[in-house]
Amino acid sequence: MTPPSRSRAAFALATLVIVAALAVWKIPLARGVAVGVYRRLRGRHTVAQRVAQYGPAARARWAPWFARAGMAYPPNGLTLVALKDAAALVVYGRDASGAWRRVRRMPVVALSGGPGPKLREGDRQVPEGLYRVESLNPDSLYHLALRVNYPSPDDRLRAREDGRTQLGGDIMIHGSDASVGCLAMGDEGIEDLFVLAVDVGHERVRLVFAPTDLRRDVTRAPPPGSPPWVAVRYARIREALSALP
């Protein structure tokens, strides 16, 4: 039997050769995958180990943002609003009184697709709708990741109504600078979000993925050719956003 370390090294070498070939042909994400394989070679980590590694610096970076918002760290709840047209992720915290406060606007380094929800595997769309953080990945190919619960129960319901299958999945908020349907936040950005999600409790993190700030664009219609239910979803996104300052 081949020793595990040699097996890992052989697998990594083969993967890197393939990725290098893809990179020559400018296949998307080749660079990110190569970096991810290198990171995997360094060994597996737990969430606790990652928080010990990145927590002090991330919390220090968060401190002035929460101070300006007049909130204690960590907040009692968290809402992350992704605005696709602005390539931005806006962070809202819930204070001790239960009120929501705007904390920080973070740039999204890379995202793919355009307006409209994700409908099928391979459409490269970032989802649109109300989601939650399903789990945390301390060993993502893209550094660290928050896993989005796409397809949500509502996504599955709408797909059955439309007769759609193969909805895709593995949608993340992650590090690095490449994306196919995910939000790439850069490595420092995802370190901040990962630590914050752990400190808050990832089950208390809400996600609102919107085509634009629907509070300001009250006439925004779904893209041409969208299923009828997309208008209903936009109304729900607008309602969720309206509860935030």
C-alpha positions as CSV (number, residue, x, y, z in Angstrom):
1,M,0.0,0.0,0.0
2,T,1.3,3.4,-0.9
3,P,1.9,5.6,2.3
4,P,-0.8,8.3,2.7
5,S,1.7,11.1,2.4
6,R,3.0,9.8,-0.9
7,S,-0.5,9.3,-2.1
8,R,-1.5,12.9,-1.3
9,A,1.7,14.2,-2.9
10,A,1.0,12.1,-6.1
11,F,-2.6,13.3,-6.2
12,A,-1.5,16.9,-5.7
13,L,1.1,16.7,-8.4
14,A,-1.4,15.3,-10.9
15,T,-4.0,17.9,-10.0
16,L,-1.5,20.8,-10.3
17,V,-0.4,19.5,-13.7
18,I,-4.0,19.4,-14.9
19,V,-4.7,22.8,-13.4
20,A,-1.6,24.3,-15.0
21,A,-2.8,23.0,-18.4
22,L,-6.3,24.5,-17.8
23,A,-4.6,27.8,-16.8
24,V,-2.8,27.9,-20.1
25,W,-6.2,27.6,-21.8
26,K,-7.5,30.3,-19.5
27,I,-10.1,28.0,-17.9
28,P,-11.9,30.0,-15.0
29,L,-10.8,29.2,-11.5
30,A,-7.6,27.3,-12.5
31,R,-5.5,29.6,-10.3
32,G,-7.8,29.3,-7.3
33,V,-7.9,25.5,-7.6
34,A,-4.1,25.4,-7.7
35,V,-3.8,27.5,-4.6
36,G,-6.4,25.4,-2.9
37,V,-4.6,22.1,-3.6
38,Y,-1.4,23.6,-2.2
39,R,-3.3,24.6,0.9
40,R,-4.8,21.1,1.2
41,L,-1.3,19.6,1.2
42,R,-0.5,21.5,4.4
43,G,-3.0,19.4,6.3
44,R,-6.6,19.5,7.6
45,H,-7.8,22.1,10.1
46,T,-10.8,22.4,12.5
47,V,-12.9,25.5,12.8
48,A,-11.4,26.1,16.2
49,Q,-7.9,25.9,14.8
50,R,-8.7,28.5,12.1
51,V,-10.3,30.8,14.7
52,A,-7.2,30.5,16.8
53,Q,-5.1,31.3,13.8
54,Y,-7.0,34.2,12.3
55,G,-9.3,35.3,15.2
56,P,-7.0,37.9,16.9
57,A,-6.3,39.9,13.7
58,A,-9.9,39.6,12.4
59,R,-11.4,40.8,15.7
60,A,-8.9,43.7,15.8
61,R,-10.0,44.7,12.3
62,W,-13.7,44.5,13.3
63,A,-13.2,46.5,16.5
64,P,-13.3,50.0,14.9
65,W,-16.3,49.1,12.7
66,F,-18.4,48.0,15.6
67,A,-17.3,51.0,17.7
68,R,-18.5,53.3,15.0
69,A,-21.8,51.5,14.8
70,G,-22.2,51.8,18.6
71,M,-22.4,48.1,19.1
72,A,-20.6,45.5,21.3
73,Y,-18.8,42.7,19.6
74,P,-20.0,40.1,18.8
75,P,-23.5,41.2,17.9
76,N,-26.6,39.2,18.9
77,G,-27.3,38.4,15.3
78,L,-25.9,39.0,11.8
79,T,-27.4,39.8,8.4
80,L,-25.2,39.8,5.3
81,V,-26.7,41.6,2.3
82,A,-25.1,40.8,-1.1
83,L,-25.8,43.4,-3.7
84,K,-24.8,41.9,-7.0
85,D,-24.8,45.0,-9.1
86,A,-22.6,46.9,-6.7
87,A,-20.3,43.9,-6.0
88,A,-20.7,44.6,-2.3
89,L,-21.5,42.7,0.9
90,V,-23.1,44.9,3.6
91,V,-22.8,43.7,7.2
92,Y,-25.6,44.4,9.7
93,G,-25.5,43.5,13.4
94,R,-28.3,43.2,15.9
95,D,-27.6,45.0,19.1
96,A,-28.7,44.1,22.7
97,S,-32.1,45.8,22.2
98,G,-32.8,43.7,19.1
99,A,-32.3,46.6,16.7
100,W,-30.3,46.2,13.5
101,R,-27.4,48.5,12.8
102,R,-25.3,48.8,9.7
103,V,-21.7,47.9,10.5
104,R,-19.6,47.7,7.3
105,R,-19.7,47.5,3.6
106,M,-17.2,45.0,2.1
107,P,-16.2,44.7,-1.5
108,V,-16.9,41.5,-3.3
109,V,-13.7,40.7,-5.2
110,A,-15.3,38.4,-7.8
111,L,-18.8,37.2,-8.6
112,S,-20.2,35.7,-11.8
113,G,-23.5,35.9,-13.8
114,G,-25.9,38.7,-13.9
115,P,-29.3,39.8,-12.6
116,G,-31.8,37.0,-11.8
117,P,-31.8,34.0,-9.5
118,K,-29.8,30.8,-9.9
119,L,-32.0,28.3,-11.8
120,R,-29.8,25.4,-12.8
121,E,-26.3,23.8,-12.5
122,G,-23.8,25.5,-14.7
123,D,-25.6,28.8,-15.2
124,R,-22.9,30.6,-13.3
125,Q,-25.5,32.7,-11.5
126,V,-25.1,33.9,-7.9
127,P,-28.4,33.0,-6.2
128,E,-31.0,35.6,-5.3
129,G,-33.2,35.2,-2.3
130,L,-33.2,34.7,1.5
131,Y,-30.7,32.2,2.7
132,R,-28.7,31.1,5.7
133,V,-25.2,29.9,6.5
134,E,-25.5,26.1,6.5
135,S,-22.0,25.3,7.7
136,L,-18.4,26.6,7.9
137,N,-15.5,25.2,5.9
138,P,-12.1,25.7,7.5
139,D,-10.3,24.0,4.5
140,S,-12.0,25.4,1.5
141,L,-10.1,25.3,-1.8
142,Y,-10.6,29.0,-1.6
143,H,-9.0,29.5,1.8
144,L,-12.1,29.6,4.1
145,A,-15.8,29.5,3.3
146,L,-19.3,30.0,4.6
147,R,-21.6,27.5,2.9
148,V,-24.9,28.9,1.6
149,N,-28.0,26.7,1.9
150,Y,-28.7,26.8,-1.8
151,P,-30.9,25.3,-3.1
152,S,-33.2,26.4,-0.3
153,P,-36.6,24.7,0.3
154,D,-38.2,27.5,-1.7
155,D,-35.7,27.0,-4.5
156,R,-36.7,23.3,-4.6
157,L,-40.4,24.1,-4.5
158,R,-40.1,26.6,-7.4
159,A,-38.0,24.1,-9.4
160,R,-40.8,21.4,-9.0
161,E,-43.3,24.0,-10.2
162,D,-41.2,24.8,-13.3
163,G,-40.2,21.2,-14.0
164,R,-36.6,22.0,-13.5
165,T,-33.9,19.5,-12.2
166,Q,-30.2,19.7,-11.7
167,L,-30.3,22.9,-9.6
168,G,-26.6,22.9,-8.8
169,G,-25.2,23.6,-5.4
170,D,-22.0,24.2,-3.4
171,I,-22.6,28.0,-3.3
172,M,-20.2,29.6,-0.9
173,I,-19.0,32.9,0.4
174,H,-15.2,32.2,0.2
175,G,-11.8,33.7,-0.1
176,S,-9.5,34.0,-3.1
177,D,-10.4,36.1,-6.2
178,A,-12.3,33.8,-8.5
179,S,-16.0,32.7,-8.6
180,V,-18.5,30.6,-10.5
181,G,-21.8,31.3,-8.7
182,C,-20.1,32.2,-5.4
183,L,-19.0,35.4,-3.7
184,A,-15.2,35.7,-3.6
185,M,-14.2,38.0,-0.8
186,G,-10.4,37.8,-0.9
187,D,-8.5,36.0,1.8
188,E,-8.5,38.8,4.5
189,G,-12.2,39.5,3.8
190,I,-13.2,35.8,4.4
191,E,-11.1,35.6,7.5
192,D,-13.0,38.5,8.9
193,L,-16.4,37.0,8.0
194,F,-15.4,33.5,9.1
195,V,-14.4,34.6,12.5
196,L,-17.4,36.9,12.9
197,A,-19.8,34.0,11.9
198,V,-18.1,31.8,14.5
199,D,-18.3,34.4,17.2
200,V,-22.0,35.1,16.5
201,G,-22.9,31.5,15.8
202,H,-23.3,30.6,12.2
203,E,-26.9,29.4,12.8
204,R,-27.7,33.1,13.6
205,V,-26.4,34.5,10.4
206,R,-29.1,35.5,7.8
207,L,-28.2,36.0,4.1
208,V,-30.0,38.3,1.7
209,F,-28.8,37.9,-1.9
210,A,-30.3,40.7,-4.0
211,P,-29.8,41.9,-7.6
212,T,-29.6,45.5,-6.3
213,D,-30.8,47.5,-3.3
214,L,-34.5,46.9,-3.9
215,R,-35.4,49.5,-1.3
216,R,-34.1,52.2,-3.6
217,D,-35.1,50.5,-6.9
218,V,-38.7,49.9,-6.1
219,T,-39.6,49.4,-9.8
220,R,-37.0,46.7,-10.5
221,A,-38.6,44.0,-12.6
222,P,-37.2,40.5,-13.0
223,P,-35.0,40.0,-16.1
224,P,-36.9,39.1,-19.3
225,G,-37.8,35.5,-19.5
226,S,-37.7,34.9,-15.7
227,P,-40.3,32.5,-14.2
228,P,-43.4,34.3,-12.8
229,W,-42.4,33.5,-9.2
230,V,-39.3,35.7,-9.4
231,A,-41.4,38.8,-8.9
232,V,-42.7,37.3,-5.6
233,R,-39.2,36.6,-4.5
234,Y,-38.1,40.2,-5.3
235,A,-40.9,41.4,-3.1
236,R,-39.7,39.2,-0.2
237,I,-36.1,40.4,-0.7
238,R,-37.4,44.0,-0.6
239,E,-39.3,43.3,2.6
240,A,-36.3,41.8,4.3
241,L,-34.1,44.8,3.2
242,S,-36.7,47.2,4.5
243,A,-36.3,45.9,8.0
244,L,-32.6,47.0,7.9
245,P,-31.4,50.6,8.3
